[in-house]
Amino acid sequence: MPLYEYVCLHCQHRFEALVKARSENVICPRCQSPKVKKLISSFGIGGNSSRLKGGSGSCSGCSSSSCSTCHQ
Ligand SMILES: [Zn+2]
């Protein structure tokens, strides 16, 4: 299920919301404002970058078996 992170443009409250329908309106749980901005999913980014850093040890940008010598 897609879990998105939002920030309220009214009170700057950050929260996560499960969005079942793409057109579903998300409102701030603190101030009930509908003016919220969707942030890029933090767990998607974190998962990818941690996998790149500590993962299988090879990448498509170098032929070495370890990425410690390349900085892609
Ligand atoms: Zn708010």
N, CA, C, O and the ligand as a Tripos MOL2 file, in Angstrom:
@<TRIPOS>MOLECULE
protein
  289   287    73     0     0
PROTEIN
NO_CHARGES

@<TRIPOS>ATOM
      1 N           0.8530   -1.1990    0.0000 N.3       1 MET1
      2 CA          0.0000    0.0000    0.0000 C.3       1 MET1
      3 C           0.8860    1.2450    0.0000 C.2       1 MET1
      4 O           1.8720    1.3070    0.7340 O.2       1 MET1
      5 N           0.5420    2.2110   -0.8030 N.am      2 PRO2
      6 CA          1.4220    3.3990   -0.8750 C.3       2 PRO2
      7 C           1.3120    4.2840    0.3500 C.2       2 PRO2
      8 O           0.2360    4.7560    0.7180 O.2       2 PRO2
      9 N           2.4370    4.4860    0.9520 N.am      3 LEU3
     10 CA          2.5020    5.3710    2.1170 C.3       3 LEU3
     11 C           3.2730    6.6140    1.6990 C.2       3 LEU3
     12 O           4.4360    6.5380    1.3030 O.2       3 LEU3
     13 N           2.6160    7.7400    1.7930 N.am      4 TYR4
     14 CA          3.2380    8.9740    1.3520 C.3       4 TYR4
     15 C           3.4640    9.9000    2.5410 C.2       4 TYR4
     16 O           2.7390    9.8750    3.5360 O.2       4 TYR4
     17 N           4.4890   10.7070    2.3940 N.am      5 GLU5
     18 CA          4.7740   11.6850    3.4280 C.3       5 GLU5
     19 C           4.3180   13.0490    2.9230 C.2       5 GLU5
     20 O           4.5650   13.4240    1.7770 O.2       5 GLU5
     21 N           3.6620   13.7640    3.7930 N.am      6 TYR6
     22 CA          3.1410   15.0720    3.4290 C.3       6 TYR6
     23 C           3.6330   16.1090    4.4220 C.2       6 TYR6
     24 O           3.9640   15.8030    5.5680 O.2       6 TYR6
     25 N           3.6700   17.3450    3.9450 N.am      7 VAL7
     26 CA          3.9010   18.4610    4.8580 C.3       7 VAL7
     27 C           2.7540   19.4380    4.6560 C.2       7 VAL7
     28 O           2.3630   19.7440    3.5300 O.2       7 VAL7
     29 N           2.2310   19.9140    5.7610 N.am      8 CYS8
     30 CA          1.1440   20.8800    5.7180 C.3       8 CYS8
     31 C           1.7140   22.2640    5.4140 C.2       8 CYS8
     32 O           2.6500   22.7200    6.0720 O.2       8 CYS8
     33 N           1.1400   22.9220    4.4120 N.am      9 LEU9
     34 CA          1.6240   24.2490    4.0620 C.3       9 LEU9
     35 C           1.1000   25.3050    5.0280 C.2       9 LEU9
     36 O           1.5550   26.4490    5.0250 O.2       9 LEU9
     37 N           0.1560   24.9120    5.8370 N.am     10 HIS10
     38 CA         -0.4440   25.8710    6.7700 C.3      10 HIS10
     39 C           0.3210   25.9030    8.0890 C.2      10 HIS10
     40 O           0.6720   26.9760    8.5800 O.2      10 HIS10
     41 N           0.5810   24.7270    8.6620 N.am     11 CYS11
     42 CA          1.2320   24.6920    9.9830 C.3      11 CYS11
     43 C           2.5760   23.9620    9.9590 C.2      11 CYS11
     44 O           3.1960   23.7780   11.0060 O.2      11 CYS11
     45 N           3.0310   23.5440    8.7710 N.am     12 GLN12
     46 CA          4.3210   22.8590    8.6070 C.3      12 GLN12
     47 C           4.3990   21.5220    9.3310 C.2      12 GLN12
     48 O           5.4890   20.9960    9.5570 O.2      12 GLN12
     49 N           3.2640   20.9840    9.6870 N.am     13 HIS13
     50 CA          3.2460   19.6700   10.3280 C.3      13 HIS13
     51 C           3.5460   18.5990    9.2750 C.2      13 HIS13
     52 O           2.9650   18.5990    8.1900 O.2      13 HIS13
     53 N           4.4590   17.6920    9.6130 N.am     14 ARG14
     54 CA          4.7830   16.5910    8.6950 C.3      14 ARG14
     55 C           4.0880   15.3320    9.1760 C.2      14 ARG14
     56 O           4.0740   15.0220   10.3670 O.2      14 ARG14
     57 N           3.5170   14.6220    8.2330 N.am     15 PHE15
     58 CA          2.7960   13.4180    8.6070 C.3      15 PHE15
     59 C           2.8130   12.4540    7.4330 C.2      15 PHE15
     60 O           3.1140   12.8280    6.3000 O.2      15 PHE15
     61 N           2.4850   11.2130    7.7300 N.am     16 GLU16
     62 CA          2.4060   10.2000    6.6910 C.3      16 GLU16
     63 C           0.9600    9.7920    6.5170 C.2      16 GLU16
     64 O           0.1890    9.7500    7.4760 O.2      16 GLU16
     65 N           0.6080    9.4950    5.2950 N.am     17 ALA17
     66 CA         -0.7680    9.1080    5.0220 C.3      17 ALA17
     67 C          -0.7870    7.9830    4.0070 C.2      17 ALA17
     68 O          -0.0220    7.9630    3.0430 O.2      17 ALA17
     69 N          -1.6670    7.0710    4.2540 N.am     18 LEU18
     70 CA         -1.9070    6.0130    3.2810 C.3      18 LEU18
     71 C          -2.9250    6.5250    2.2710 C.2      18 LEU18
     72 O          -4.0160    6.9560    2.6440 O.2      18 LEU18
     73 N          -2.5750    6.4790    1.0220 N.am     19 VAL19
     74 CA         -3.4740    6.9800   -0.0080 C.3      19 VAL19
     75 C          -3.9520    5.8070   -0.8450 C.2      19 VAL19
     76 O          -3.1870    5.1930   -1.5900 O.2      19 VAL19
     77 N          -5.2290    5.5160   -0.7040 N.am     20 LYS20
     78 CA         -5.7830    4.3740   -1.4350 C.3      20 LYS20
     79 C          -6.1200    4.7480   -2.8590 C.2      20 LYS20
     80 O          -5.8740    3.9770   -3.7860 O.2      20 LYS20
     81 N          -6.6790    5.9190   -3.0350 N.am     21 ALA21
     82 CA         -7.0260    6.3870   -4.3760 C.3      21 ALA21
     83 C          -6.1390    7.5660   -4.7360 C.2      21 ALA21
     84 O          -5.8000    8.3960   -3.8930 O.2      21 ALA21
     85 N          -5.7690    7.6190   -6.0190 N.am     22 ARG22
     86 CA         -4.8400    8.6580   -6.4270 C.3      22 ARG22
     87 C          -5.4580   10.0510   -6.2640 C.2      22 ARG22
     88 O          -4.7520   11.0340   -6.0400 O.2      22 ARG22
     89 N          -6.7590   10.1130   -6.3790 N.am     23 SER23
     90 CA         -7.4310   11.4150   -6.3120 C.3      23 SER23
     91 C          -7.8860   11.7600   -4.9020 C.2      23 SER23
     92 O          -8.5290   12.7840   -4.6720 O.2      23 SER23
     93 N          -7.5410   10.8860   -3.9660 N.am     24 GLU24
     94 CA         -8.0100   11.1150   -2.6070 C.3      24 GLU24
     95 C          -7.4040   12.3840   -2.0210 C.2      24 GLU24
     96 O          -6.2040   12.6310   -2.1370 O.2      24 GLU24
     97 N          -8.2450   13.1680   -1.4010 N.am     25 ASN25
     98 CA         -7.7570   14.3820   -0.7630 C.3      25 ASN25
     99 C          -7.1480   14.0560    0.5890 C.2      25 ASN25
    100 O          -7.7110   13.2990    1.3800 O.2      25 ASN25
    101 N          -5.9920   14.6400    0.8340 N.am     26 VAL26
    102 CA         -5.3150   14.4490    2.1120 C.3      26 VAL26
    103 C          -5.3940   15.7630    2.8590 C.2      26 VAL26
    104 O          -5.0980   16.8270    2.3160 O.2      26 VAL26
    105 N          -5.7940   15.6720    4.1040 N.am     27 ILE27
    106 CA         -5.8470   16.8840    4.9170 C.3      27 ILE27
    107 C          -4.9120   16.7350    6.1010 C.2      27 ILE27
    108 O          -4.6350   15.6260    6.5570 O.2      27 ILE27
    109 N          -4.4360   17.8530    6.5860 N.am     28 CYS28
    110 CA         -3.5370   17.8570    7.7270 C.3      28 CYS28
    111 C          -4.2700   17.3500    8.9700 C.2      28 CYS28
    112 O          -5.3450   17.8530    9.2960 O.2      28 CYS28
    113 N          -3.7090   16.3740    9.6580 N.am     29 PRO29
    114 CA         -4.3800   15.8470   10.8480 C.3      29 PRO29
    115 C          -4.3620   16.8200   12.0190 C.2      29 PRO29
    116 O          -5.1200   16.6610   12.9760 O.2      29 PRO29
    117 N          -3.5050   17.8150   11.9430 N.am     30 ARG30
    118 CA         -3.4120   18.7540   13.0630 C.3      30 ARG30
    119 C          -4.3780   19.9280   12.8910 C.2      30 ARG30
    120 O          -5.1250   20.2710   13.8080 O.2      30 ARG30
    121 N          -4.3530   20.5390   11.6970 N.am     31 CYS31
    122 CA         -5.1670   21.7470   11.5230 C.3      31 CYS31
    123 C          -6.2800   21.5610   10.4990 C.2      31 CYS31
    124 O          -7.0270   22.4990   10.2210 O.2      31 CYS31
    125 N          -6.3970   20.3640    9.9380 N.am     32 GLN32
    126 CA         -7.4580   20.0200    8.9890 C.3      32 GLN32
    127 C          -7.3570   20.8000    7.6780 C.2      32 GLN32
    128 O          -8.3180   20.8560    6.9110 O.2      32 GLN32
    129 N          -6.2080   21.3920    7.4250 N.am     33 SER33
    130 CA         -6.0700   22.1360    6.1810 C.3      33 SER33
    131 C          -5.8770   21.1820    5.0110 C.2      33 SER33
    132 O          -5.1270   20.2120    5.1230 O.2      33 SER33
    133 N          -6.5360   21.4400    3.9020 N.am     34 PRO34
    134 CA         -6.3210   20.6100    2.7130 C.3      34 PRO34
    135 C          -5.0800   21.0110    1.9250 C.2      34 PRO34
    136 O          -4.7350   20.3660    0.9350 O.2      34 PRO34
    137 N          -4.4160   22.0620    2.3580 N.am     35 LYS35
    138 CA         -3.2320   22.5320    1.6340 C.3      35 LYS35
    139 C          -2.0000   21.7810    2.1310 C.2      35 LYS35
    140 O          -1.2440   22.2690    2.9720 O.2      35 LYS35
    141 N          -1.8250   20.5970    1.5930 N.am     36 VAL36
    142 CA         -0.6790   19.7900    1.9660 C.3      36 VAL36
    143 C           0.1400   19.5050    0.7180 C.2      36 VAL36
    144 O          -0.3920   19.4700   -0.3920 O.2      36 VAL36
    145 N           1.4130   19.3060    0.9070 N.am     37 LYS37
    146 CA          2.3040   19.0310   -0.2060 C.3      37 LYS37
    147 C           2.8950   17.6440   -0.0200 C.2      37 LYS37
    148 O           3.3730   17.2910    1.0580 O.2      37 LYS37
    149 N           2.8520   16.8780   -1.0800 N.am     38 LYS38
    150 CA          3.3840   15.5210   -0.9860 C.3      38 LYS38
    151 C           4.9030   15.5580   -1.0970 C.2      38 LYS38
    152 O           5.4630   16.1780   -2.0010 O.2      38 LYS38
    153 N           5.5490   14.8870   -0.1680 N.am     39 LEU39
    154 CA          7.0030   14.7620   -0.2390 C.3      39 LEU39
    155 C           7.3370   13.4340   -0.9070 C.2      39 LEU39
    156 O           6.5210   12.5120   -0.9260 O.2      39 LEU39
    157 N           8.5140   13.3510   -1.4390 N.am     40 ILE40
    158 CA          8.9470   12.0950   -2.0370 C.3      40 ILE40
    159 C           9.1640   11.0730   -0.9370 C.2      40 ILE40
    160 O           9.7970   11.3530    0.0800 O.2      40 ILE40
    161 N           8.6390    9.9110   -1.1560 N.am     41 SER41
    162 CA          8.6340    8.8690   -0.1310 C.3      41 SER41
    163 C          10.0120    8.6730    0.4820 C.2      41 SER41
    164 O          10.9720    8.3310   -0.2080 O.2      41 SER41
    165 N          10.0910    8.8950    1.7800 N.am     42 SER42
    166 CA         11.3930    8.8340    2.4310 C.3      42 SER42
    167 C          11.9020    7.3980    2.5280 C.2      42 SER42
    168 O          13.1070    7.1520    2.4680 O.2      42 SER42
    169 N          10.9840    6.4630    2.6780 N.am     43 PHE43
    170 CA         11.4960    5.1040    2.8330 C.3      43 PHE43
    171 C          11.9580    4.5410    1.4900 C.2      43 PHE43
    172 O          12.8000    3.6430    1.4530 O.2      43 PHE43
    173 N          11.4160    5.0580    0.3880 N.am     44 GLY44
    174 CA         11.9150    4.6500   -0.9210 C.3      44 GLY44
    175 C          13.3400    5.1110   -1.1540 C.2      44 GLY44
    176 O          14.1900    4.3460   -1.6090 O.2      44 GLY44
    177 N          13.5900    6.3790   -0.8360 N.am     45 ILE45
    178 CA         14.9350    6.9220   -1.0230 C.3      45 ILE45
    179 C          15.9210    6.2620   -0.0650 C.2      45 ILE45
    180 O          17.0100    5.8580   -0.4730 O.2      45 ILE45
    181 N          15.5480    6.1520    1.1850 N.am     46 GLY46
    182 CA         16.4350    5.5620    2.1810 C.3      46 GLY46
    183 C          16.7680    4.1200    1.8600 C.2      46 GLY46
    184 O          17.9110    3.6880    2.0100 O.2      46 GLY46
    185 N          15.7680    3.3780    1.4180 N.am     47 GLY47
    186 CA         16.0040    1.9880    1.0720 C.3      47 GLY47
    187 C          16.9710    1.8490   -0.0790 C.2      47 GLY47
    188 O          17.8570    0.9950   -0.0600 O.2      47 GLY47
    189 N          16.7970    2.7050   -1.0980 N.am     48 ASN48
    190 CA         17.6810    2.6110   -2.2510 C.3      48 ASN48
    191 C          19.1120    2.9870   -1.8970 C.2      48 ASN48
    192 O          20.0520    2.2880   -2.2780 O.2      48 ASN48
    193 N          19.2840    4.0940   -1.1660 N.am     49 SER49
    194 CA         20.6420    4.5460   -0.9110 C.3      49 SER49
    195 C          21.3630    3.5990    0.0430 C.2      49 SER49
    196 O          22.5620    3.3670   -0.1120 O.2      49 SER49
    197 N          20.6620    3.0550    1.0160 N.am     50 SER50
    198 CA         21.3400    2.1340    1.9220 C.3      50 SER50
    199 C          21.6950    0.8360    1.2020 C.2      50 SER50
    200 O          22.7010    0.1960    1.5090 O.2      50 SER50
    201 N          20.8540    0.4590    0.2410 N.am     51 ARG51
    202 CA         21.1610   -0.7420   -0.5200 C.3      51 ARG51
    203 C          22.3910   -0.5160   -1.4060 C.2      51 ARG51
    204 O          23.2060   -1.4190   -1.5970 O.2      51 ARG51
    205 N          22.5130    0.7110   -1.9470 N.am     52 LEU52
    206 CA         23.6610    1.0040   -2.7950 C.3      52 LEU52
    207 C          24.9460    1.0270   -1.9680 C.2      52 LEU52
    208 O          25.9900    0.5520   -2.4150 O.2      52 LEU52
    209 N          24.8600    1.5830   -0.7620 N.am     53 LYS53
    210 CA         26.0750    1.7190    0.0340 C.3      53 LYS53
    211 C          26.5210    0.3860    0.6360 C.2      53 LYS53
    212 O          27.6910    0.0170    0.5380 O.2      53 LYS53
    213 N          25.6050   -0.3180    1.2470 N.am     54 GLY54
    214 CA         26.0030   -1.4950    1.9870 C.3      54 GLY54
    215 C          25.5620   -2.7910    1.3420 C.2      54 GLY54
    216 O          25.4930   -3.8260    2.0050 O.2      54 GLY54
    217 N          25.2660   -2.7460    0.0710 N.am     55 GLY55
    218 CA         24.6030   -3.8730   -0.5560 C.3      55 GLY55
    219 C          25.5320   -4.9260   -1.1050 C.2      55 GLY55
    220 O          26.5020   -5.3220   -0.4590 O.2      55 GLY55
    221 N          25.2230   -5.3750   -2.3120 N.am     56 SER56
    222 CA         25.8590   -6.5650   -2.8360 C.3      56 SER56
    223 C          27.3110   -6.3260   -3.2300 C.2      56 SER56
    224 O          28.0460   -7.2950   -3.4230 O.2      56 SER56
    225 N          27.7530   -5.0880   -3.3580 N.am     57 GLY57
    226 CA         29.1540   -4.8340   -3.5950 C.3      57 GLY57
    227 C          29.5370   -4.6330   -5.0430 C.2      57 GLY57
    228 O          30.7220   -4.4840   -5.3440 O.2      57 GLY57
    229 N          28.5750   -4.6240   -5.9500 N.am     58 SER58
    230 CA         28.9260   -4.3390   -7.3280 C.3      58 SER58
    231 C          27.9140   -3.3570   -7.8850 C.2      58 SER58
    232 O          26.7760   -3.2890   -7.4200 O.2      58 SER58
    233 N          28.3300   -2.6050   -8.8720 N.am     59 CYS59
    234 CA         27.4030   -1.6850   -9.5030 C.3      59 CYS59
    235 C          27.6400   -1.7060  -11.0000 C.2      59 CYS59
    236 O          28.6520   -2.2180  -11.4780 O.2      59 CYS59
    237 N          26.6850   -1.1390  -11.7370 N.am     60 SER60
    238 CA         26.7860   -1.1650  -13.1880 C.3      60 SER60
    239 C          27.8230   -0.1850  -13.7070 C.2      60 SER60
    240 O          28.1750   -0.2330  -14.8860 O.2      60 SER60
    241 N          28.3210    0.7030  -12.8560 N.am     61 GLY61
    242 CA         29.2310    1.7280  -13.3190 C.3      61 GLY61
    243 C          30.6890    1.3180  -13.2780 C.2      61 GLY61
    244 O          31.5370    2.0550  -13.7800 O.2      61 GLY61
    245 N          31.0120    0.1760  -12.7010 N.am     62 CYS62
    246 CA         32.4010   -0.2380  -12.6450 C.3      62 CYS62
    247 C          32.4890   -1.7530  -12.7700 C.2      62 CYS62
    248 O          31.5200   -2.4630  -12.5020 O.2      62 CYS62
    249 N          33.6300   -2.2320  -13.1700 N.am     63 SER63
    250 CA         33.7850   -3.6690  -13.3510 C.3      63 SER63
    251 C          34.3570   -4.3390  -12.1060 C.2      63 SER63
    252 O          34.4530   -5.5640  -12.0370 O.2      63 SER63
    253 N          34.7320   -3.5250  -11.1290 N.am     64 SER64
    254 CA         35.2760   -4.0880   -9.9050 C.3      64 SER64
    255 C          34.1910   -4.7880   -9.1040 C.2      64 SER64
    256 O          33.0070   -4.4900   -9.2630 O.2      64 SER64
    257 N          34.5790   -5.6920   -8.2680 N.am     65 SER65
    258 CA         33.6070   -6.3710   -7.4270 C.3      65 SER65
    259 C          33.2430   -5.5440   -6.2060 C.2      65 SER65
    260 O          32.3070   -5.8840   -5.4840 O.2      65 SER65
    261 N          33.9730   -4.4620   -5.9690 N.am     66 SER66
    262 CA         33.6520   -3.5940   -4.8530 C.3      66 SER66
    263 C          33.5040   -2.1830   -5.3400 C.2      66 SER66
    264 O          34.2530   -1.7500   -6.2170 O.2      66 SER66
    265 N          32.5800   -1.4680   -4.8080 N.am     67 CYS67
    266 CA         32.3600   -0.0850   -5.2120 C.3      67 CYS67
    267 C          33.1780    0.8910   -4.3780 C.2      67 CYS67
    268 O          32.9850    2.1020   -4.4930 O.2      67 CYS67
    269 N          34.0800    0.3990   -3.5470 N.am     68 SER68
    270 CA         34.8500    1.3160   -2.7110 C.3      68 SER68
    271 C          35.8000    2.1640   -3.5240 C.2      68 SER68
    272 O          36.2800    3.1880   -3.0390 O.2      68 SER68
    273 N          36.0870    1.7560   -4.7690 N.am     69 THR69
    274 CA         37.0200    2.5260   -5.5800 C.3      69 THR69
    275 C          36.3230    3.3730   -6.6200 C.2      69 THR69
    276 O          36.9880    4.1250   -7.3330 O.2      69 THR69
    277 N          35.0240    3.2810   -6.7320 N.am     70 CYS70
    278 CA         34.3180    4.1480   -7.6730 C.3      70 CYS70
    279 C          33.3560    5.0420   -6.9230 C.2      70 CYS70
    280 O          32.9070    4.7030   -5.8280 O.2      70 CYS70
    281 N          33.0410    6.1700   -7.5040 N.am     71 HIS71
    282 CA         32.1940    7.1360   -6.8130 C.3      71 HIS71
    283 C          31.0140    7.5040   -7.6740 C.2      71 HIS71
    284 O          30.7420    8.6820   -7.9060 O.2      71 HIS71
    285 N          30.3250    6.5070   -8.1410 N.am     72 GLN72
    286 CA         29.1540    6.7630   -8.9550 C.3      72 GLN72
    287 C          27.9770    7.1890   -8.0950 C.2      72 GLN72
    288 O          26.8930    7.4490   -8.6180 O.2      72 GLN72
    289 ZN         -1.6070   21.7370    9.2970 Zn       73 ZN73
@<TRIPOS>BOND
     1     1     2 1
     2     2     3 1
     3     3     4 2
     4     3     5 am
     5     5     6 1
     6     6     7 1
     7     7     8 2
     8     7     9 am
     9     9    10 1
    10    10    11 1
    11    11    12 2
    12    11    13 am
    13    13    14 1
    14    14    15 1
    15    15    16 2
    16    15    17 am
    17    17    18 1
    18    18    19 1
    19    19    20 2
    20    19    21 am
    21    21    22 1
    22    22    23 1
    23    23    24 2
    24    23    25 am
    25    25    26 1
    26    26    27 1
    27    27    28 2
    28    27    29 am
    29    29    30 1
    30    30    31 1
    31    31    32 2
    32    31    33 am
    33    33    34 1
    34    34    35 1
    35    35    36 2
    36    35    37 am
    37    37    38 1
    38    38    39 1
    39    39    40 2
    40    39    41 am
    41    41    42 1
    42    42    43 1
    43    43    44 2
    44    43    45 am
    45    45    46 1
    46    46    47 1
    47    47    48 2
    48    47    49 am
    49    49    50 1
    50    50    51 1
    51    51    52 2
    52    51    53 am
    53    53    54 1
    54    54    55 1
    55    55    56 2
    56    55    57 am
    57    57    58 1
    58    58    59 1
    59    59    60 2
    60    59    61 am
    61    61    62 1
    62    62    63 1
    63    63    64 2
    64    63    65 am
    65    65    66 1
    66    66    67 1
    67    67    68 2
    68    67    69 am
    69    69    70 1
    70    70    71 1
    71    71    72 2
    72    71    73 am
    73    73    74 1
    74    74    75 1
    75    75    76 2
    76    75    77 am
    77    77    78 1
    78    78    79 1
    79    79    80 2
    80    79    81 am
    81    81    82 1
    82    82    83 1
    83    83    84 2
    84    83    85 am
    85    85    86 1
    86    86    87 1
    87    87    88 2
    88    87    89 am
    89    89    90 1
    90    90    91 1
    91    91    92 2
    92    91    93 am
    93    93    94 1
    94    94    95 1
    95    95    96 2
    96    95    97 am
    97    97    98 1
    98    98    99 1
    99    99   100 2
   100    99   101 am
   101   101   102 1
   102   102   103 1
   103   103   104 2
   104   103   105 am
   105   105   106 1
   106   106   107 1
   107   107   108 2
   108   107   109 am
   109   109   110 1
   110   110   111 1
   111   111   112 2
   112   111   113 am
   113   113   114 1
   114   114   115 1
   115   115   116 2
   116   115   117 am
   117   117   118 1
   118   118   119 1
   119   119   120 2
   120   119   121 am
   121   121   122 1
   122   122   123 1
   123   123   124 2
   124   123   125 am
   125   125   126 1
   126   126   127 1
   127   127   128 2
   128   127   129 am
   129   129   130 1
   130   130   131 1
   131   131   132 2
   132   131   133 am
   133   133   134 1
   134   134   135 1
   135   135   136 2
   136   135   137 am
   137   137   138 1
   138   138   139 1
   139   139   140 2
   140   139   141 am
   141   141   142 1
   142   142   143 1
   143   143   144 2
   144   143   145 am
   145   145   146 1
   146   146   147 1
   147   147   148 2
   148   147   149 am
   149   149   150 1
   150   150   151 1
   151   151   152 2
   152   151   153 am
   153   153   154 1
   154   154   155 1
   155   155   156 2
   156   155   157 am
   157   157   158 1
   158   158   159 1
   159   159   160 2
   160   159   161 am
   161   161   162 1
   162   162   163 1
   163   163   164 2
   164   163   165 am
   165   165   166 1
   166   166   167 1
   167   167   168 2
   168   167   169 am
   169   169   170 1
   170   170   171 1
   171   171   172 2
   172   171   173 am
   173   173   174 1
   174   174   175 1
   175   175   176 2
   176   175   177 am
   177   177   178 1
   178   178   179 1
   179   179   180 2
   180   179   181 am
   181   181   182 1
   182   182   183 1
   183   183   184 2
   184   183   185 am
   185   185   186 1
   186   186   187 1
   187   187   188 2
   188   187   189 am
   189   189   190 1
   190   190   191 1
   191   191   192 2
   192   191   193 am
   193   193   194 1
   194   194   195 1
   195   195   196 2
   196   195   197 am
   197   197   198 1
   198   198   199 1
   199   199   200 2
   200   199   201 am
   201   201   202 1
   202   202   203 1
   203   203   204 2
   204   203   205 am
   205   205   206 1
   206   206   207 1
   207   207   208 2
   208   207   209 am
   209   209   210 1
   210   210   211 1
   211   211   212 2
   212   211   213 am
   213   213   214 1
   214   214   215 1
   215   215   216 2
   216   215   217 am
   217   217   218 1
   218   218   219 1
   219   219   220 2
   220   219   221 am
   221   221   222 1
   222   222   223 1
   223   223   224 2
   224   223   225 am
   225   225   226 1
   226   226   227 1
   227   227   228 2
   228   227   229 am
   229   229   230 1
   230   230   231 1
   231   231   232 2
   232   231   233 am
   233   233   234 1
   234   234   235 1
   235   235   236 2
   236   235   237 am
   237   237   238 1
   238   238   239 1
   239   239   240 2
   240   239   241 am
   241   241   242 1
   242   242   243 1
   243   243   244 2
   244   243   245 am
   245   245   246 1
   246   246   247 1
   247   247   248 2
   248   247   249 am
   249   249   250 1
   250   250   251 1
   251   251   252 2
   252   251   253 am
   253   253   254 1
   254   254   255 1
   255   255   256 2
   256   255   257 am
   257   257   258 1
   258   258   259 1
   259   259   260 2
   260   259   261 am
   261   261   262 1
   262   262   263 1
   263   263   264 2
   264   263   265 am
   265   265   266 1
   266   266   267 1
   267   267   268 2
   268   267   269 am
   269   269   270 1
   270   270   271 1
   271   271   272 2
   272   271   273 am
   273   273   274 1
   274   274   275 1
   275   275   276 2
   276   275   277 am
   277   277   278 1
   278   278   279 1
   279   279   280 2
   280   279   281 am
   281   281   282 1
   282   282   283 1
   283   283   284 2
   284   283   285 am
   285   285   286 1
   286   286   287 1
   287   287   288 2
@<TRIPOS>SUBSTRUCTURE
     1 MET1         2 RESIDUE 1 A MET
     2 PRO2         6 RESIDUE 1 A PRO
     3 LEU3        10 RESIDUE 1 A LEU
     4 TYR4        14 RESIDUE 1 A TYR
     5 GLU5        18 RESIDUE 1 A GLU
     6 TYR6        22 RESIDUE 1 A TYR
     7 VAL7        26 RESIDUE 1 A VAL
     8 CYS8        30 RESIDUE 1 A CYS
     9 LEU9        34 RESIDUE 1 A LEU
    10 HIS10       38 RESIDUE 1 A HIS
    11 CYS11       42 RESIDUE 1 A CYS
    12 GLN12       46 RESIDUE 1 A GLN
    13 HIS13       50 RESIDUE 1 A HIS
    14 ARG14       54 RESIDUE 1 A ARG
    15 PHE15       58 RESIDUE 1 A PHE
    16 GLU16       62 RESIDUE 1 A GLU
    17 ALA17       66 RESIDUE 1 A ALA
    18 LEU18       70 RESIDUE 1 A LEU
    19 VAL19       74 RESIDUE 1 A VAL
    20 LYS20       78 RESIDUE 1 A LYS
    21 ALA21       82 RESIDUE 1 A ALA
    22 ARG22       86 RESIDUE 1 A ARG
    23 SER23       90 RESIDUE 1 A SER
    24 GLU24       94 RESIDUE 1 A GLU
    25 ASN25       98 RESIDUE 1 A ASN
    26 VAL26      102 RESIDUE 1 A VAL
    27 ILE27      106 RESIDUE 1 A ILE
    28 CYS28      110 RESIDUE 1 A CYS
    29 PRO29      114 RESIDUE 1 A PRO
    30 ARG30      118 RESIDUE 1 A ARG
    31 CYS31      122 RESIDUE 1 A CYS
    32 GLN32      126 RESIDUE 1 A GLN
    33 SER33      130 RESIDUE 1 A SER
    34 PRO34      134 RESIDUE 1 A PRO
    35 LYS35      138 RESIDUE 1 A LYS
    36 VAL36      142 RESIDUE 1 A VAL
    37 LYS37      146 RESIDUE 1 A LYS
    38 LYS38      150 RESIDUE 1 A LYS
    39 LEU39      154 RESIDUE 1 A LEU
    40 ILE40      158 RESIDUE 1 A ILE
    41 SER41      162 RESIDUE 1 A SER
    42 SER42      166 RESIDUE 1 A SER
    43 PHE43      170 RESIDUE 1 A PHE
    44 GLY44      174 RESIDUE 1 A GLY
    45 ILE45      178 RESIDUE 1 A ILE
    46 GLY46      182 RESIDUE 1 A GLY
    47 GLY47      186 RESIDUE 1 A GLY
    48 ASN48      190 RESIDUE 1 A ASN
    49 SER49      194 RESIDUE 1 A SER
    50 SER50      198 RESIDUE 1 A SER
    51 ARG51      202 RESIDUE 1 A ARG
    52 LEU52      206 RESIDUE 1 A LEU
    53 LYS53      210 RESIDUE 1 A LYS
    54 GLY54      214 RESIDUE 1 A GLY
    55 GLY55      218 RESIDUE 1 A GLY
    56 SER56      222 RESIDUE 1 A SER
    57 GLY57      226 RESIDUE 1 A GLY
    58 SER58      230 RESIDUE 1 A SER
    59 CYS59      234 RESIDUE 1 A CYS
    60 SER60      238 RESIDUE 1 A SER
    61 GLY61      242 RESIDUE 1 A GLY
    62 CYS62      246 RESIDUE 1 A CYS
    63 SER63      250 RESIDUE 1 A SER
    64 SER64      254 RESIDUE 1 A SER
    65 SER65      258 RESIDUE 1 A SER
    66 SER66      262 RESIDUE 1 A SER
    67 CYS67      266 RESIDUE 1 A CYS
    68 SER68      270 RESIDUE 1 A SER
    69 THR69      274 RESIDUE 1 A THR
    70 CYS70      278 RESIDUE 1 A CYS
    71 HIS71      282 RESIDUE 1 A HIS
    72 GLN72      286 RESIDUE 1 A GLN
    73 ZN73       289 GROUP 0 **** ****
